[in-house]
Amino acid sequence: MNKKELNPIANELNEIIENENKAVYEMLSNFGKRMFFPKGILKQSKEVSIKNPKLKATLGMAVNDGDLLTYDYASELSGSCKKKEADSFKISRGDIYSYEQVSGRKELIDVWTKKIHQDNPELTTNISTPIPVTGITHGLFVFSDLFIEEEDQIVMPELIWGNYNLIFKERRGAEYSSYPFFDNNQFNINGFETALVRAIENANNNRKNKVIILLNFPNNPTGYSPKPSMIREIRDVIYKLANKTNIVIVCDDAYFGLFFDEKQTEEKRQSPFTAFANLHRNILAIKLDGATKEELSWGLRVGFMTLGIKDGSDLLYNALNEKIKGSVRSSISSGSKIGQSLLLEILSHKDHKKEKIEKIALLKGRALKVQKILENKKYDEVWTAYPFNSGYFMTLKLKGINAPELWKELLENNDVGVIFLDKEHIRVAFSSIDKRNLDELFEIIYRVAKKMKK
Ligand SMILES: Cc1ncc(COP(=O)(O)O)c(C=O)c1O
């Protein structure tokens, strides 16, 4: 195996294993030799957790007043909740401990299907029945099982959720055709088109018959979502090119619904899936969504995978769903019963709608506060803040300051935990910082960055 092709962390691990016991190294498969645990978000978050700073803006969960921001009624499974009298869910033994079918709990699938249609009223054509997966990550895994071959081209922005690399590149050997996410503080539609044209050329040169596009709005790490008019522009660009090759569009809707800039009078955002599910017989749209971020249920590990294509018949969708189920069966056997049962309780509760509005309003309050803080011109010296209007995060592009060094200094000497994405980007999770602490958080980051710049 060519060491140059491997990630440096994988090479480091292989060297240790080989030095300790050469036989064990030789036992590893090529994939085993390629695998590693990235020094990305999880590793940094772990170090932040150990240090436990006062201001922890790292992990993609929502926290309020030192407690997880879940639905109040769902805070405790067995009785009283700190905040108010909580209902305890009454879940039968069978709905906790028995196996669930690979196709998932029927009542939950019905509720989720209804939710997809309510959130996306323009979705009027036939789509597949959602299949549950073990978190959106597993949905990405199943998608890549079924649709990615080595050297397949994936069009995606430069700023992405890091785990895509492990799933698409390291597991399956896909290649990216990337584009800068922003142009003039908007989604970079021209860059997107250029990247798509390049991917199609590469695919045709390699005798591939498809390209893949990944759309993640709200985006992790920037917290940006384009307006519906921009989704239509993206749709038109893709449609124009669909006669050149087949196109698979994956919509990672992890943070769907957490939009903070929508006015009552404005057109509401829908999933990009809506724009592609009935566009062209060469364009397959895949929607990956789930309870994790949207329903404040990170550990339940319940996601869903839904398909849409022009003229998609039940026969086609059922055949594809059998393949999805085969991938699920051969990777995790079946999903978590308790996760699905709890999610069903959460979504069916009488206070669900009311509390969801409250929780989104709380996150929105923080996002608007951060936007206000960042208006201060003094920050121009040390960073540019990318636009953000949704989700859990925002990202700072540093000016002449090394992001990993800033990260270290903030954590070791300033009681602040953030995430560095690369050498110049810092991600701040406002989802986990109380509104009252936001001024202090940015002031500290600014002060330390300014000192380092000198
Ligand atoms: C963009 C994006 N997609 C998917 C996921 C993973 O979701 P899950 O925890 O449901 O696997 C995350 C989690 O951080 C994410 O940010």
The ligand as a Tripos MOL2 file, in Angstrom:
@<TRIPOS>MOLECULE
LIG
   16    16     1     0     0
SMALL
NO_CHARGES

@<TRIPOS>ATOM
      1 C1        -24.0580   18.5430    8.4290 C.3       1 LIG1
      2 C2        -24.2040   17.3590    9.3200 C.ar      1 LIG1
      3 N1        -24.6700   16.2200    8.8200 N.ar      1 LIG1
      4 C3        -24.8130   15.1270    9.5810 C.ar      1 LIG1
      5 C4        -24.4640   15.1440   10.9130 C.ar      1 LIG1
      6 C5        -24.5840   13.8860   11.7130 C.3       1 LIG1
      7 O1        -25.8290   13.6940   12.2390 O.3       1 LIG1
      8 P1        -26.1390   12.4290   13.1380 P.3       1 LIG1
      9 O2        -25.6580   12.7420   14.5140 O.co2     1 LIG1
     10 O3        -27.6370   12.2760   13.0210 O.co2     1 LIG1
     11 O4        -25.4340   11.2600   12.5620 O.co2     1 LIG1
     12 C6        -23.9610   16.3050   11.4850 C.ar      1 LIG1
     13 C7        -23.5440   16.3220   12.8870 C.2       1 LIG1
     14 O5        -22.8280   17.1140   13.3760 O.2       1 LIG1
     15 C8        -23.8280   17.4440   10.6650 C.ar      1 LIG1
     16 O6        -23.3410   18.5900   11.1580 O.3       1 LIG1
@<TRIPOS>BOND
     1     1     2 1
     2     2     3 ar
     3     2    15 ar
     4     3     4 ar
     5     4     5 ar
     6     5     6 1
     7     5    12 ar
     8     6     7 1
     9     7     8 1
    10     8     9 2
    11     8    10 1
    12     8    11 1
    13    12    13 1
    14    12    15 ar
    15    13    14 2
    16    15    16 1
@<TRIPOS>SUBSTRUCTURE
     1 LIG1         1 GROUP 0 **** ****
